[in-house]
Amino acid sequence: MAEGKPLSKKHEKFINEYLKCWNGTRAYMRVYPKSSYESAMARASELLGNIKISETISARMNEAHMSADEALEILAAQARGDVAKLMDITSMGGNIDLHTAQEQGLTRLIKKFKQKTTTIIGKKETDDDKEIHEIELELYDAQSAAEKILKIHGKFVDRQDITSGGEKIEVPVIYIPSNGRD
């Protein structure tokens, strides 16, 4: 980052506004509301051309945005996803253990989670009340994640026939005599 004096509070505020709206003129007018549109456009251009401000914006974007390696890491976790890692398995079945899944960073494997509890009140004094617990859990598609990873690494190419619409192409056989002897 460029050396020198630190950014002013107004410049920091300009950067914050710019990162919200991605429009220099609008960001400048939010920080300096009494400026004219033309003045704001010129001054915003100058500020965005300032090395210290542009480097600060780049650094803030790098902090906030996901890297390609991080995205691949998530895809790899989805491809290796195993519902058993999210469960407390017993001899009678199993329960979803979201607390342990969260501690292990596995909740990002979950695409959808629904939980429904139904209470049935007994109609007679001799009937017991019942509670039925239903859980619906869907993980991200492991095969789709693996396919995306393979495409990224150039190991999987999805080929499509765009020339014949799926029809078989007949190649005519042409007889060409060789050396005039045939």
N, C-alpha and C positions, 0 to 999 in steps of 0.2 A: 504494500500500500504506500502511496505517496507520503513522504515525510512532511513535517511542518506543523503549523498550529492545528489544533483540533477543529472539527466542524462546529459552526455556530448552532445554537438551538433552532434557529429558523431553517438552516440547511438540513438539520436532522429531521425537522418537521416536514420539510419538502420531500425528503427521501421517503419518510413514512407514508405521506399522502400519495406519492408517485407509485409506491409498491401496492397501494390499495386500488388505484384507478388506471395505472399504466398510461397516463396521459400527462405530459409535462405541463402543458398550459393549465389544465384543470387543477393539477397539484399546486402549481404556483399561485393560482387564484384563491385556493383554499387557505394558503399560508399568508398571502398578501391580498385580502379581499377588496381593497380599494384600488388595485391596479387595473388598468384597462386591458381588454383582451389582447390587443396588439403588443402592449408592453409585456404582458404575462407570457405571450408566445416567444418573444425575443429573449427574455430573461430565463425562461425555462430551458430554452435551447442552450444558452450559455452555461447554466448550472449542469445540465446533462453532459456537456462537453468538458466540464471540470474533472480532471483526473481523480482527485480525491473523492468526489461525489460518485462518479461512475464506478470506481473500485469498491466503494462502500455498498452501492446497489448490487454489484456482482457478488460480493461476499455475503450479503444478506440473502440473495437468491440461492446461493450454494448451500447455505445453512438450512433453508426452508424446503428445497426441492430434493426429491428422491434421486439418488444416483442410479446409473444402470446396474451397478453391482448389487445395490440394495434390492432393486426390482427383480433381478435374477435370483437373489437369495430367497425372496418371497415365493417366486415361481417354483424353485427347488423344494421349498418346504411344502408347498401344495402338492407337488408331484410325489413327494414321499409321505404325504399325509396318511395317517392311520387313525381311524375312529377309536381304536382301542386305547390310544394315548390320552383320549379325553374322558375315558370311562373308569369307573370303579367297578371292576368285574367280580361277581360272586358266583357261587354255584347255582343260584336261582336266577341269574340274569346279570343285570348291570344297571348302573346309574351314571348319568353324565356328571362328572366332577369338574365343574367350570372353575372352581377356585384353584385346583391343581393345574388345570389347563392354562389359566391366566398366569400363574406363577412360572410355568415353563414356556410361556410365550406362544402357546398353541391356539389361542382363541382366534388368531388371524386366519386359521385354516377353515373357520366356520363361515359358511355363506349365509345360512338361514338357521334360526333357532326359534321354535315356538313351544310354549308350554301352556297346557290347558288343564284346569282342575274342575271336575264336575262333582257336585255334592248331591247325593240322593238321600232324601229324608224318608225314613221308614213310615209307612202309612198307619201301621198299628203299633201299639206299645211294645209288642214282641219283636217287631222288625228293627233291625239295626240300621243306623245311618251308614252310608258308604261314601267314600271319596275315591274318585277315579282320576289318576294322574296320567296325562298323555304328553309325551315329548316328541317333537319332530325336529330332527337335526339333519342338516345338509352341509356337507363339506364342499369346498371348491373341487372341480373335476380334475383329478390327478392326471388323467390321460391328456386332457387339453393343456395342462401346464407343461407336461413332458413334451408334447408336440411343439409348443411355443419355444421351449428351450432348444429343442433340436433345430427348429427353423433359424433361431438366432445364431447357432453354431454352424449353419449351413449343412447339416446332416439330414435334413428333411426338406424336400422340395415338392410342393403340391403342384403337379402338372395338369393343365387343362387343355383340351383340344379346342382351339379357337378358329380353326380353318374349315372344318367340314361339318360342324354341328353334330358330331357323333356318328356321321355316316361313314361307311367304309370307303376309302379312296381306292379306285381302280387305276392301276398304273398300266398303260398300254405297253405291250411288248413290241419293240421295233427291231426288225431284222436288219442288221448292218453287216454286209459282207466284209470279211477281212482279207486283205492282200489280193482281192479279186479272184481267189481260188474257189470260193464257195458258191 
